[in-house]
Amino acid sequence: MLYFSELQNSKVRTKDGIFVGKLKDVIFRASDSPAVTKIVIKTETDPETIVPIDNVAKINGGVVLEKSYVLSKLKENELFLTKNLLDNQIIDISGDKIVRVNDVAIQDKPGYSIAGVDIGLIGILRWFGLEDKINKLFKKVGITIRSRFLSWADIQTLELSRGHVKIKKEQTKLEKIRPEDLADYLEETTVANVKGILKILDKKNAAEVISNLNHSYQTALFKQFESDQAAKTIALMDPEESVDVLLGLSKKKREKILDLLDDATYKKIMYLLHQPDTPIGKILTTEFLTVEPDQTVKEVKEKIRTQTNDFYNLSYVYVVNRDQQLVGVFDLHEFLLHHQDAQVYKFMTQRLVTIHLNTPMTVALRKIVKYKLYALPVVDSDKHILGLVIYDDIVDLHLKGDE
């Protein structure tokens, strides 16, 4: 895990030792998965030289560029870390309050991405190189100061919420792209951009693209759709996939959409929604472990030791916020690679794949195969984890259904 406070003003050199300048800023893609795409270098001749992250050979402990690095420009779906995030006010969704960003955590596995922000005292001390000194001082009296961390899933930057980021594409070009490929591309940008692209497409193509988006994007889109637009889109989607989308919405929003559906679609959806004993519910296991983002590897090990003795299997550990909402996950291999004092948020992944109790078996099977997972977390409409479904159980149940 890297912190921007430790990176800014680092010397930038090429692999053959030529001094280029100092790291001024980092550019990231404004999306649910905010990957670092470029760095900004202050040189003697240019205060903002932009270089793609692909041309960066090393960023930790001094920035090293490839010998033949190229220059680039800011794209419409990209933001500056310093200008648009650092020291700005953000809305802490889980705590429903406005806080200030004191430092930004950058995850370097796999690839560089914004993991979240530090809103506590440590975030300030780190800029002045006082983190270790103050920690040692407090430890002498039995007090440990930790980073107050908010994962990217828990925050909403005011800059992004104002819809500053836009993408423009010609309809003729978009129509040539397969829906699944376009969906993969759109998942790398903001929900606002996704809405803009979908407006360009015809209704049928737009529905196919939505069907191929991951569940978090689908839910975010439908939360922003007006009820009539949502109903028209639902009517064009596969009923089984529609159910999974509807289950991610509030009861009030879901009922408004259902009231606007045509009779045929309404009957299909209601049949799936009101199955009293769902297949997913039959194979749900409550053998799962949750931790908080600021807990350390040492603390998680103790939790595993004391709380999982009777577990049949433990492949993943799930991360929840203060409201017990699912915000991250990590596997045991990744977990064991880190130091005892490393906090969970530094290595967890925020790209979550989830299902609901009423998710059709075919959808669950498709997700677990597509993302090569051993288990899928089952969540309710408020993102609270209810349990897990295991790969073997999904396959067995699916095969029995085909008999």
N, C-alpha and C positions, 0 to 999 in steps of 0.2 A: 504494500500500500504506500502510495506517495501522497504528500501534502503539497499544495501549491506554494505555501509559505517556504517550503524547503527547496522549491524549484525556481521560483522567480529570482531573476538576476544571476542565475547560473551562467557560467561562461559557455559559449557555444563554439565548438571547433569542428573541423572536418576530420575524417579518419586519418588524413595525412598531416594533421596538426595545425592546419591554418586557422587562425582566430577569425571568427565571423562577427561575433557580437555577444550580447547577453539576452537571455530569455526574458521577454517582456510579458507575454500573455499566452494563453492556451485557447484554442478555438474548439468548440464541441458541437455535435449535432443536436439540435433541439428536438428531442424525442423521448419516449418512455425508456429507451435504452440509449442514454446520451454518450455516444462514443466520442473520444477525442479524435479530431480529424486533421488538425494543423497546429503548428506552434507559431508564435510571433516573436521575431528577433529584432532587437534594437541594435542597428549597426551605426557606423560612423556617418554613413551617407543616407540612411533611411531609418526613420523611427519605428516603422512597422513593416519589416520584411516577413512575408508569410511563406512558410514551407510546409508541404504536406507531411503528415505523420509517417507516411510510407517511406519518406526520405530520411527519417530519423533512426539511426542505428542504436542509439542509447540515450536515455533521458535521465536516469537516476545517477547521482554522483557526478554531474557534469553532462551537458548535452553534446552528443557526437552525431554529426551529419554524414551521410554518404558523400564521397568525393564529388560526384556529379549530381548534386542536389538541384532540384528545380524550384521555381517560385510559383506561387499560387495566389488566388484571391478568395475572399469570403463569399460563400454561396448563400442563397436566400433562406436556407433552412439551418443556418449555422449562427452561433452566438459567441461572443468573447466571454471568457470566464471572468476576467477582471471587470469589464465594463457592464456586463449583464447579470452577474451573479454575486461576486465577492463584495462584501460590505453592503449589499442591498438587503432590503426587507423581504422576507418570504412569509408565506402563510404556512404554519405548521398544521397540516390537516388533522392529524391525530389529536393534537392538543387544542385546535381551533383558536390559535392566537398568532400574532405577528411577532417574529423574532428576527435577529440579524445574523447574517452569515459572517463568521470570523475567520474561517478557513475552509478549503474545499479538498475533499479526499478523492484521489484519483486511483482507480483500481487498474493494476497492470497485468492482471490475469483473467481471462485470455484477452490480450489487447488492452489498450488504454481506454478507460471510460470513467465518467463521473459517478462515483459510488454514493456520494451524499455530501453533507456539509456539517461542519463543526460549529455549534452555536454557543459553546461554553467558554469558560476562562482559559482552558488549555489552548483553544484555538487562537486566542490573543497572545498568550505567552510564547507560543511556538514561533511567532514572527520575530520575537526579540531574542530567541535562542535560550529562553529561560525555563522551558518545560521540564527538563531533567533536574535542574537546580531546585525548582520549587517543589517538584515531586519528592526529591530526596529530603528536603526540609520538612515536608508534611509527614513523610513516612516515619521520621524520628519520633513523632508524637502519635503514631498509629493511624494516620489519615491518608487515604489514597484518593488522589484527584483523577477523575476520568474525563475523557472527551464526552461532551454532550452532543451526540451524533444523531442526525436525522438522515435516514436513507432517502434516496431519490424518490422512492415510492411514497414517502410521507410528506413531501413538500410540493408546493406549487409556486413557482417564481412569478412575481407580478409582471415581469417583462414578457414571459411566455403567455400568461393569461390574457394579456392585452392583444394577443394575436398578431404580433409583429412579424411572424415568420410565414411566408407564403411561397407556394410553388405554382408555376404556370406551365402547362403542357398542352400541346395541340391534341384535339380529340382523335384526329386521324392516326397520330403516332401511338396514342394510348390503346386504340382498338387493335393494334397489331401485337400488343403484349398479352401473353396468356394471363388470365385472372390470378392464378397462383403466383406467377412471377411478379406481377404488379403488386400483389398483396405483400410479398416479401420486401419489395422496395419501400412501400408505404409504411411498413413497420419500423423503418429507420428514420421516420420523420414524425412530425407532431400530428395530433388528432385534428387540429385546425387545418393542416395541409391535406390530410386524408379527406376531410369533408369537401375541400376545394376541388380535389381530383374527382371525387364521386359525382359532383355536380356537372362535370364535363361529360361523363359517360352516360350512355342511355341507361334506363332503369334496370334492365335485365343484366347488363354487364356489371353495373354497380353492385347488384345483389350478389353476383358470383364472386366479385372481389371481396365483399364483406364476409362471405362464407369462408374465404380462405385466410382471413385475418386471424390472429390469435385472439383468445377469448377476452383478454384485457382491453384490446383495441375495440372489439365488437361492443363490449359493454360501455366503454367511454363514448363511442359514437352514438349509440342508442340513447344514452343519457342526455345527449345534446340535441338529438332529433326532436322535432315536434311530433306529437302523437300520430298525426295523419301521415307524415313522412315515414315514421317507423312502421306503421301498419302496412303501407304500400310495399315497403322493403321486405317485411316479414312474409307477405303473400307470395313473393318471388323466390324465397329461400326454401330449402328443404325443411319440412316440418320438424324433423329431429334436431336440426341445427338451430332452428328458430327457438325451440324450447330452451336450449342451453343459453341462448342470448336473453330470453325473457326472464329466466331464473336469476340472472345477474342484476336485474333491475328491482327497484322498490315495488312493493305490492300496488301502490297507488298508480305508478307509471305503467306497470304491467296491465292493470285493469283498464286503463284508458286506451291502451293499444288494442287490447282484445275486443273492446267495444266497437272498434272501427274496422275490424276484419270482416271479410265476406263470409257467408255462412259455411261454405265448404272448408275454408282455411281454419275458421274458428273451431269447427267440430274436430278437425285433425289435431289442432294444438291442444284443445281442452282434453281430448282423450289421453294425450301423452302427459299433460300436466297433472291429471288426476288419477294416475295409476297408484293405488294405495300402497302397494308393496313393490317398490322399484327394484330392478336387477342390481343397480349399484348399491342400494341399501342392504341387499342380501349378502354382499361380499365385503362390506365395509369393515375395516379393522380400526380399533382405537389405539393400537400399539404404535404411537408416534411420540416424538419428543420435540418440544418447543423451547426456544431460548430467546433472549432479548439481544438486540444489536450491540449493546455496549458490554455484554458479558465477555469474559476472557476465555481463552482455550482451556486454561486450568479449571475455571468454574464449570465449563461445559463438560469436561472430563468427569468431574465430580457428579454432575447430573446424570451422565451416562452410567456411571458406576452405581449410583444409588436408586435410579428410577427405571432402568431398563433390564433388570435381572431376569424378568419373566418374558421378555420380548422374544418372539420367534426369529425376528430379523430386524436389523437397524441399518439401512443403507443411506438414509438422508436425515438431516436435522433441520427443522423448520424454524424460521425466525419470525417473531411476531412483535408488533409495536405495543404501546401502552394500552391500546384498546383491544389487544389480542387479535388484531387483524394480521393476516399473513403478508409479510413484506419481503421475505427472502428465503433462501435455502442453500445448503452446502452438503456435499457428500463427505464421507469419512476420510477418503483419500486426501482431498483438499484440506480437510480439518487437521490431519496429522502432519501436514507439511509446515505448520506454523508454530511459532514460539509460544510458550506458556502464557505470556502476558498479552499476546495479540488479541484484539477485540474482534468479535464476530463480523461486524460490519466491514472490516477490512478485506475479507475474502469471500463473503457470501455473494451469491448471484441474485439479482433482482428480476431476472427474466423467468417468471413463474408460469407454469402450465397447470391449470386447475380444471376440475369438473364439479358438477353439482349432483345432489342426490337423484334428481330426475334427468340427468344427462343420459341420453340413449346409449346403449351398450356399444353400438357401432361407432359413435362419436368418441367414446372413451378409448376404445381399441385403436382407433385411427390416431388419436393423440399420443398414446403411450408408445406406439410403433414409430410414428413420425419423429418424435423427440428422443427416441432411444432411452426411455426411462424404465426403471424397475418398479416404481410406484407413482401414483398420482394422488395429490391431496384433494379431498372433497371439501368444498367450502359452501357456506350459505351466502345469501345476498349481501351480507355485511362483511364478507371476506374472512369470517371466522372459520377456522379449520375444524371440520367435524370428524375426520378420520382419513384413512388411506384406502385405496384399492391397489392391489398388487398385480403385476403383470400376469403371473401364472393363473391367478383367480379370474381375471378378465378373459383370458384366452380359454380357460376351461369352460366358463359359463357361456361364452360365445359359441364354442363348439357344441355344447349341449343344446343350444337353441337352434342349431342347424340340423340336429339329428331328427 
